[in-house]
Amino acid sequence: MGLFYEMDKNFGDVLKEKKNFLFIGEAGSGKSEIVLNVAAKLARETGKKVDLFDMDQTKPLYRSRDMAEDFKELGVDIHYQDQFLDAPTAVSGVATSLMADHYTLMDIGGGSPAARMAGAYAHILKNEDSVPVYIINPYRPWTKSLESIDGTMSSILKAVNLDHIYMLGNPNLGYHTSAQDFLEGLEKMDSLLEGITTINSACVKKDVYEEVKGETDRYLLPIELYLTYEWVDR
């Protein structure tokens, strides 16, 4: 098995075939928004229970845990451990959920230090019913070159004790991302990874989905922006 696996399948197929999803990537790549959207999609379309573990350890900004009450109505349980100042935290119940007969999603904080938390479950995440999903956003600072991508990805995979990933694109610049920004991000992503791998699926803001769906043959996952805060300049 190579580093990039099952890339012949689009992300929609992967969602139908797996039950455990570990979302990893650099800080600011959009993991928490994507995790929330995937959790909502699975709950609505299958009716099965969904456990979402917010495993950001310290000072998270965009936090999936902030949607815990709203998502209960969808059948999504968001698990987290309360923090005190900068103290690192560890949420319980992950292994039990990963081995149960329902969906389990893990939202890992950005970078290798946070990924070490998920390393404790590597023996389960290597099973056929699980998939580590690496989010790549070509507009982020550590995705400026192939060398920086390789450095970030290698350190995260080493920390999480995994040797393969499914790549999911997320070319966005936040709330103001336009259709042109998205399409240019796809081109940038292709250019960066040319000759290495092909990313056949990407997330796109729901309000520009109709504009771009005919401009690419990739599988597109429309996402809503659930994490809105007063301190964000929209």
C-alpha positions as CSV (number, residue, x, y, z in Angstrom):
1,M,0.0,0.0,0.0
2,G,1.4,3.4,-1.0
3,L,1.2,6.6,0.9
4,F,-1.7,7.9,-1.1
5,Y,-4.3,5.2,-1.2
6,E,-7.7,4.6,-2.8
7,M,-7.3,7.8,-4.8
8,D,-9.2,6.1,-7.6
9,K,-12.3,6.5,-5.4
10,N,-13.9,9.9,-4.9
11,F,-14.7,11.1,-1.4
12,G,-18.4,10.2,-1.8
13,D,-17.5,6.6,-2.4
14,V,-15.2,6.6,0.6
15,L,-18.0,8.0,2.9
16,K,-20.1,5.0,1.8
17,E,-17.4,2.4,2.5
18,K,-15.8,3.5,5.8
19,K,-17.1,4.0,9.3
20,N,-14.1,5.7,11.0
21,F,-12.6,8.9,9.8
22,L,-9.5,10.7,11.1
23,F,-9.2,14.2,9.8
24,I,-5.6,15.6,9.9
25,G,-3.7,18.5,8.2
26,E,-1.9,21.7,9.0
27,A,-3.5,24.4,11.2
28,G,-6.1,26.4,9.4
29,S,-6.7,23.9,6.6
30,G,-10.4,23.8,7.4
31,K,-10.6,20.5,9.2
32,S,-13.2,21.4,11.8
33,E,-15.7,22.8,9.2
34,I,-15.2,19.7,7.0
35,V,-15.7,17.3,10.0
36,L,-18.9,19.0,11.0
37,N,-20.2,18.9,7.4
38,V,-19.3,15.2,7.0
39,A,-20.9,14.4,10.4
40,A,-24.1,16.1,9.4
41,K,-24.2,14.5,5.9
42,L,-23.7,11.0,7.4
43,A,-26.3,11.5,10.0
44,R,-28.9,12.9,7.6
45,E,-28.3,10.4,4.8
46,T,-28.0,7.2,6.8
47,G,-29.9,7.7,10.1
48,K,-27.0,6.1,12.0
49,K,-25.4,7.5,15.1
50,V,-22.4,9.7,14.6
51,D,-19.7,10.3,17.3
52,L,-17.5,13.3,16.6
53,F,-14.5,13.7,18.9
54,D,-13.1,17.2,19.1
55,M,-9.5,16.4,20.0
56,D,-7.9,19.9,19.8
57,Q,-5.7,19.9,22.9
58,T,-4.9,23.5,23.5
59,K,-6.2,26.9,22.6
60,P,-8.5,25.9,19.7
61,L,-10.0,28.8,17.7
62,Y,-12.4,27.2,15.3
63,R,-13.9,24.4,17.5
64,S,-16.3,21.7,16.4
65,R,-17.3,21.4,20.1
66,D,-19.0,24.8,19.8
67,M,-21.8,23.1,17.8
68,A,-22.5,20.4,20.3
69,E,-26.0,21.5,21.2
70,D,-27.1,22.2,17.6
71,F,-25.8,18.9,16.3
72,K,-27.6,16.8,18.9
73,E,-30.8,17.3,16.9
74,L,-29.1,15.7,13.9
75,G,-28.0,12.6,15.8
76,V,-24.4,13.7,16.1
77,D,-22.8,13.5,19.5
78,I,-19.8,15.9,19.8
79,H,-17.4,14.7,22.5
80,Y,-14.7,16.9,24.1
81,Q,-12.9,17.6,27.3
82,D,-13.2,21.0,28.9
83,Q,-10.0,23.0,29.2
84,F,-8.5,25.1,31.9
85,L,-6.3,27.9,30.6
86,D,-3.6,26.3,28.5
87,A,-3.7,22.8,30.0
88,P,-3.7,20.0,27.4
89,T,-6.8,17.8,27.4
90,A,-7.6,14.3,26.4
91,V,-11.2,13.2,25.5
92,S,-12.3,9.7,26.6
93,G,-14.3,7.0,24.8
94,V,-12.5,7.2,21.5
95,A,-11.4,3.5,21.2
96,T,-14.8,2.2,22.3
97,S,-16.5,4.3,19.6
98,L,-14.0,3.3,16.9
99,M,-14.9,-0.3,17.5
100,A,-18.7,0.2,17.7
101,D,-21.2,-0.2,14.9
102,H,-21.7,3.4,14.0
103,Y,-19.7,6.3,12.6
104,T,-16.8,7.8,14.4
105,L,-15.1,11.1,13.3
106,M,-11.9,12.5,14.9
107,D,-11.1,16.2,14.6
108,I,-7.4,16.5,15.3
109,G,-5.7,19.9,15.9
110,G,-3.3,21.1,13.3
111,G,0.3,20.0,13.2
112,S,2.3,17.1,14.6
113,P,2.0,17.9,18.3
114,A,-1.8,17.5,18.2
115,A,-1.6,14.5,15.9
116,R,0.3,12.5,18.6
117,M,-3.0,12.3,20.5
118,A,-4.5,10.2,17.7
119,G,-1.4,7.9,17.6
120,A,-2.8,6.0,20.5
121,Y,-5.5,4.6,18.2
122,A,-3.3,3.9,15.2
123,H,-3.8,0.1,15.6
124,I,-7.6,0.6,15.1
125,L,-7.2,3.3,12.4
126,K,-5.2,0.9,10.3
127,N,-8.2,-1.4,9.9
128,E,-10.1,-1.6,6.6
129,D,-13.1,0.2,8.0
130,S,-11.1,3.3,8.8
131,V,-9.6,6.1,6.7
132,P,-7.1,8.9,7.6
133,V,-8.2,12.0,5.6
134,Y,-5.5,14.6,5.0
135,I,-6.9,18.0,4.2
136,I,-4.8,20.1,1.8
137,N,-5.6,23.8,1.4
138,P,-3.2,25.3,-1.2
139,Y,-3.8,28.8,0.2
140,R,-2.3,28.0,3.6
141,P,1.3,29.1,4.6
142,W,2.7,25.6,4.9
143,T,1.4,24.5,1.5
144,K,3.4,26.9,-0.6
145,S,5.6,24.3,-2.2
146,L,6.0,20.5,-2.5
147,E,8.8,20.6,0.0
148,S,6.7,22.3,2.6
149,I,3.8,20.0,2.0
150,D,6.1,17.0,2.4
151,G,7.6,18.3,5.6
152,T,4.2,19.0,7.2
153,M,2.6,15.8,6.0
154,S,5.6,13.6,7.0
155,S,5.7,15.1,10.5
156,I,2.0,14.6,11.1
157,L,2.0,11.0,9.8
158,K,5.0,10.1,12.0
159,A,3.3,11.6,15.0
160,V,0.0,9.8,14.3
161,N,1.9,6.5,13.5
162,L,0.2,6.0,10.2
163,D,1.7,5.2,6.8
164,H,-1.1,6.0,4.3
165,I,-3.7,8.8,3.8
166,Y,-6.6,9.8,1.6
167,M,-6.1,13.3,0.2
168,L,-9.0,15.7,0.2
169,G,-8.7,19.2,-1.3
170,N,-10.1,22.3,0.4
171,P,-9.0,25.4,-1.7
172,N,-10.6,28.3,0.2
173,L,-9.7,31.7,1.6
174,G,-12.4,31.7,4.3
175,Y,-15.8,33.4,4.2
176,H,-15.0,35.6,1.2
177,T,-13.9,32.7,-1.1
178,S,-15.2,33.3,-4.6
179,A,-15.8,30.8,-7.4
180,Q,-12.6,32.1,-9.1
181,D,-10.6,31.6,-5.9
182,F,-11.8,28.0,-5.7
183,L,-11.0,27.2,-9.3
184,E,-7.6,28.8,-9.1
185,G,-7.0,26.9,-5.9
186,L,-7.7,23.6,-7.7
187,E,-5.1,24.6,-10.4
188,K,-2.6,25.5,-7.7
189,M,-3.2,22.1,-5.9
190,D,-2.7,20.2,-9.2
191,S,0.5,22.1,-10.0
192,L,2.0,21.5,-6.5
193,L,1.3,17.8,-6.7
194,E,2.0,17.1,-10.4
195,G,3.6,13.8,-10.9
196,I,3.1,12.8,-7.2
197,T,-0.7,12.2,-6.9
198,T,-4.0,13.4,-8.2
199,I,-6.7,14.7,-5.8
200,N,-10.0,13.8,-7.3
201,S,-12.3,15.3,-4.6
202,A,-12.6,18.8,-3.0
203,C,-14.7,20.7,-0.6
204,V,-16.4,23.9,-1.8
205,K,-18.4,26.6,-0.1
206,K,-22.1,25.8,-0.6
207,D,-22.9,29.3,-2.0
208,V,-20.4,29.0,-4.9
209,Y,-21.1,25.3,-5.6
210,E,-23.5,25.9,-8.5
211,E,-21.0,28.3,-10.2
212,V,-18.1,25.8,-10.2
213,K,-19.7,22.3,-10.5
214,G,-19.6,22.4,-14.3
215,E,-16.0,23.6,-14.3
216,T,-14.3,20.5,-12.9
217,D,-14.8,16.7,-13.2
218,R,-13.8,16.3,-9.5
219,Y,-16.3,15.1,-6.8
220,L,-17.3,18.2,-4.9
221,L,-18.5,18.2,-1.4
222,P,-20.6,21.4,-0.7
223,I,-20.0,22.7,2.8
224,E,-21.8,25.1,5.1
225,L,-19.8,27.4,7.3
226,Y,-21.1,26.4,10.8
227,L,-18.3,28.0,12.8
228,T,-19.2,31.7,12.8
229,Y,-17.8,34.0,15.5
230,E,-18.2,37.6,16.3
231,W,-14.4,38.1,16.1
232,V,-14.3,36.9,12.5
233,D,-14.3,39.7,10.0
234,R,-16.9,38.6,7.5
